[in-house]
């Protein structure tokens, strides 16, 4: 398993952010000359290694598109009062909703019910158009961890999900992207203020990552760096100001964020 991310000097240090690979020691980041999702084997090292402890972690990549799949776990479909879909149910989320590990989710409507949804996210590594499911794995660079925050008041009152799920800060992502990962049966959990709320497995998905990539590529050209959120297991619930959320998937580093009410 290889680990990649977006880093910037921390504390009072100055410098531009850069893409890098976290080396096997887990303590050293090697800077890369171009975004890792283009081709990590040709992203020649700049020759500069940095201690992870001296860096801050940003949103791990910059997708041209952020796509989402709904009701991809039967138990979650039931808890939302819906039947499981017979084909992937998809929509777009605004990339401006992305939030880095350690960031703060801001609730624009604190009086609304806003739920967390922990999701395995696919990162596209090659341009994909009309890809057969049997070949779709070749177009997947790797995976990361995401939270799909959802304003249920808006979602349940509108036919389209875009607005309810695309407020600024509503898509925490990261902290890293992982390649060479078997995603077929990973545990998916979320703790809210230390209490477990979600506990599922990626093997419970109705549509597997390769199925989703193939389905989306029939209508949309998927570009390197694009992100697909693959749905959430059961146990979703509302957040409030002061909450701390810790999401985990398999061996990935945890994604930790907090919650506050947005200034008005």
Helices and strands as residue ranges (DSSP letters): E 2-9, E 18-22, E 28-32, E 45-51, G 52-54, E 55-57, E 66-70, H 74-79, E 89-93, G 95-97, E 98-99, E 104-107, E 114-116, E 118-124, G 133-139, E 140-147, E 150-151, H 152-155, H 162-165, E 171-172, E 177-179, E 187-192, E 195-201, G 202-204, H 209-217, E 227-232, E 237-238, E 244-249, E 255-261
